[in-house]
Amino acid sequence: MINRKSALALFFVSALPVTPSHADSLPDEYMKVAVSGGRRPVIDIATNLPENMQVSVDVNPVGGGFDDGGTYTVHNGHVHVGPLSNSGYDAPAGTYNLLITSPVTQFQADPKVQDLLGDEGQNLHGPDAKESEVGMGKVIDIRSSFTIN
């Protein structure tokens, strides 16, 4: 025979939402990068990184020359960069390096982002989450290239 008070308590306990740990709350990160805009490149990034997370995007031609980019913030699953230019002029034709990185957790401006990432970025998972070059935890580090005709 089931005690009604015990059954009722069991129902309420099992009906409460379970909040996942930080490690479980971030899925493998992804960043889908698209480059458009021809001689004035526009970089659009679709991502599941946390809202308000900061990322740096740098573009420079292979072999040197001008560079452009800066620090951007994830909003609604997107980062929009550009149009980029060579001091206001069209970028020269050629192959360009694209570097997308994130600061270590301690330098993320939003405390909620810091909490989600973990003290040393340990909650970042996926192919683009790598140990920082300065040994302060995991960061995003994507290196690729694109061509401007």
Stockholm file with secondary structure:
# STOCKHOLM 1.0

chainA/1-149         MINRKSALALFFVSALPVTPSHADSLPDEYMKVAVSGGRRPVIDIATNLPENMQVSVDVNPVGGGFDDGGTYTVHNGHVHVGPLSNSGYDAPAGTYNLLITSPVTQFQADPKVQDLLGDEGQNLHGPDAKESEVGMGKVIDIRSSFTIN
#=GR chainA/1-149 SS CCCHHHHHHHHHHHHSCCCCCHHHHSCCCCEEEEEESTTSCEEEEEECSCTTCEEEEEEEETTSCCCEEEEEECBTTEEEECCCCBTTBCCCSEEEEEEEECCCGGGCSCHHHHHHHCTTSTTCCSTTEEECTTSSSEEEEEEEEEEEC
#=GC SS_cons         CCCHHHHHHHHHHHHSCCCCCHHHHSCCCCEEEEEESTTSCEEEEEECSCTTCEEEEEEEETTSCCCEEEEEECBTTEEEECCCCBTTBCCCSEEEEEEEECCCGGGCSCHHHHHHHCTTSTTCCSTTEEECTTSSSEEEEEEEEEEEC
//
